[in-house]
Amino acid sequence: MSELIQRHEGQTDRDFRALLYAGTVLVLPPSETTLRMRDNCWDRICQIFGDDPRNASKRLDGDQMFQKAGLLRREFYESEVCRQGIADLLRQTGCDAKQHLCDPVRLRVITEGGHHNPAAAPVYYAHRDTWYSNPQCQITWWMPLHPVSKTETFSFLPFYFDRAVVNDSGGFDYRQWTSKGTDLKIGWQDADAGRRELYPQLRESLPQAQRVAFEAQAGEVIVFSGQHLHQTVPIESGETRLSIDFRTVCLPDHDGGVGPENVDNRSTGDALAGHIPVVSPDRGP
């Protein structure tokens, strides 16, 4: 573990979120909740991609990979089982799930050599999640579905957590982004979106030495503030990386203005309008 990335030591609720808002990246160990989420997702992925999904790109052409991944992305995004997993994870960290909204589970599929595909270029842009009109108090939860090395994950640029960088987030408007339906919101349902739409990105060169990458086990969860500048690591050779992530917003924190200071986000609109309750009003605790 580095000074930036720390094991979760049982901090709960406000203390848990305060660490994240201050820039700490927390690693939650595998648990019954996370392994259940992992297994449910992995079983379904194997049904669609076959028994060796990490090498599916070697058996399928690009269009087949895209269509199959798109089917799974929509299914996971709309899954009540996945939303229940989000609620369970919040409770595991001492948070009141009923006080949270979420941007639901998304499947990420990073293939060998994918960074050479111009249509996939935005996947590899350095960015803050807040540049997509997200609240300053938004928290990102990222889980690999198999063991991953530092060459298969993404890197943080922690020096810039509270320092402005040159970016084009001013061109992003949430209402325009979602005006064409749910495909962009769910992510990579449109093969040409990467060429046509504005995906906010870093617009200056930053030193490679300032990047912090990490490794993780299946069922571990990497939790960090949406303020963190980060970037997917290209996979030059090897197997496909499969992971899921979701985002949460604590409404009392949002209403109280709690969270890291906005240093360079100029996007417009409010993505919170597209978040959903972690716990449906008609569900029990």
N, C-alpha and C positions, 0 to 999 in steps of 0.2 A: 504494500500500500504506500502511496505517496502522501505528501501533506495535503494535496488537493483531494485525493480519493481515499475515503476512510470507511472502515467497516461500521455498520450500524451497531451502536452499543446500547440499544434499548431506548433511545430517546423517543418520546411520544408527543403527539399533538403539536402544540405551539413550539416546543423545544425542537422537535423534528423539523418542522417547517422553517424555523429561524435559522438553523444550520444551513439549509438549502438556500434561503434568501441571502445568506452571507457569502455564498459561493462554494460551500463544501459540496462535494459529490459523495453520496452515501451508497454503499453496497449492502443490499439486503441479502442474507444467505438463503439458499434454497429452503423452502418450507412446504408444509402440506398444501398450502394455498397456491404457491408458485408452481410447484411440481404438477398439481392438478391442472392448472392453466396450461402449462407446457405440454403435458401429455394429451390434453384435449385437442390442442392446436396441431401437435405433431401427428397424431393419428389421422386427422382430417387431411393434412398435407400429404401424408403417405397414400391416402386413398386417391388423391388427385394426381400426384406426381409419380407415384410408384414407391417401392420399398426403399429406394436410395435417393431421396429428394435432393440431397446435396450435389448429386451428379446428374440431375435431370437435364441440365443444359447441354450435356454431352449427348443426350439421346433425342432431345427435342429441338426443333428449329426455333428461331426467335419469336415468331408469331404464336406458336404453340405454347411456349413458356409464358408469353404475355397474357394469352387468353386464360390459361389455367391459374396463373397468379391473380389475375383480375377477379376471377370467380371466388377465390379464397379471400381476397381483400374485402370484397363486399360482404361475404358471409361473416367474417370475423367482426367487421365494423358494425353489423346489425345484430350480432349475437347477444342474446340475453345471458347466455352462459358466461361469455367474456365479461359482460357488465357486472355480473355477480362476482366474478373474480376481482374486479376493480374494487368493489365494495369490501370484499374480504381483506384485500391488501391494505386498504385504508384503516380498517379496524385493527389489523395486525400492528399498525404503527400508532395506535391510540387515537386515531382521528375519527370524528363523527361523520360517517358516510352520508348522512342525510343533509349535511351542511356543504356538500361538495357537488359541483358539476364536473362532467368529464367530456373530453374529446375522445370518442371511443377507440377501441383497439384497432391498430393498423398492422398489417403484415408487411414486412420489408424483405425484399428478395434482391440480394446483391450478388451478381454473377461474376465469374471469372472474366476479366477483360471488358466488363460492362462500361467502364469509363471511356472506352474507345467509341462508343455509340453516341453520336451527337444528340440523338433524341433523349438520351438518359443523362445528359450533362448536368441538369439541375440536382440530381441525386448527390452529386459530389461537390456542390457549392458549399463553401464555408458560410454559415449563417447563424443567427439567433432565432429561436422559435418565436420570440416576440415580434420579429419583423413581419410576421404573417397576421398582424392585427390582434395578437393574443395579449391577454392581461399580463402585467408585470409580475403578478403573484402566481402565474401558471407554473406547474411542476410537471416535469417529464419523467416517465417511468419506462425504462428500456430493458427488455429481457431477451437474451439469446435462447434459441430453442435447441442448441447443441453447444459443446465447448467451443470457444473462440479465442484466438490469439490476438496479439496487438496488431497484426497485419490484416485482421479480418473485422475490426470493429470501427471505431471512429476516434478522432482525437479532439481534445479540448484545447482551447487557447486561453488559459485562466488569467493571464496577465491583463486581458482586455475585458474581464468581467465587469469592471466599473470604469472602463476607459472607452471613449468613442472611437469607432473605426469608420472608414469611408465605405458607404454601402448605398444601395439603390432602393431601400425599403419605401422611400417616398412615392414610388410608382405603384405600390401595392394597395389595393382597396378591397376589403373583404366583401362588400356588397357586389362589386363587379365580379370578383372571383367565384362567387356562388350563384350568380345570376343565370348561369348556363346549366344548372342542374347539380347533381351530387358527385359527378365523376371527379372533379378536381378536389373536392372536399375529402373524398375517400382516399384519393391518391392513386395516380398512375392507372386510371381506367381508360384513358385516351392516349394512344400511342404517339400522337403528334403534339400533345400538350407541352412537352419539353422544348419544342422548337417555337411554339406559338405564344405561350403565356409567360408572364413575368414571374419568375421565382426569385425572391430577394436574395442577394448575395453580397459577399465582401467584395469591395472594389479597390483594394490595395494589397500589395505583397507584404506578408508578415514572416518573420524568421521561423524556419522549421524547428529550430532549437527550442522554441517556446511552446511547442505542441506536446501534450501529454496523452499518450494512448494507454490502453488497458487491455487486460485479458479477463475472461469470465467463464463461469461454468453454466451449464444448462440449469435454468431455474433460479439463478441469481438475478437480482434486479438492480440496475444502475439508476439511481434517482438523482435528478439535478434540476436546477432552476432553468426556466425558459430563457433567462438572460444570458446563459453561457454561450459563447461563441464556440462552435464545434463543426467538424467536417468529417464526412465518411472517408475511410481509408480505401483506396482502390485495391482490388484483388488482382494482381498481375497474373498469378497462376494458382491453381488449387480448386477447392470446392466452393459451391455457392453458400453464401451466408444467409441464414433464415432467422429472423428475429421478429418480435412484436413490440409495440410501444403504445402508450396512451398518455394522455395529459389530464391533470386535474386542477381545479380551481376551488379554493376554500372561500365560500361566499363572505363570511365575516371578515376575512383578510382583505378580500377585494373591496368590500364596502368601506372598510376602515383605512384603505390606502396603504396596507402593509405589503412589503415586497421590496426588491432591489430598485434602485433609482433608474429611470429610463435615461440612458446616456446618448443614444443615437437612433432610436426607432422612430421613424416618421411615417409609418404605414397608417392608413385611414380605415374607418369602419371599426366594427367590434366583433371579433370572432366569438366572443362569449355568447352571442346570440345563437350560435350553432351548437353550443355545448348542451348536453342533456343531463338531467338529474342522475346521479349514480344510483340512487334508490328511487324507484318509481313511486309516485304518491299512493298507488294502490297496493304497494308491497309493504310487508311488515319490516321490522328492523333487521 
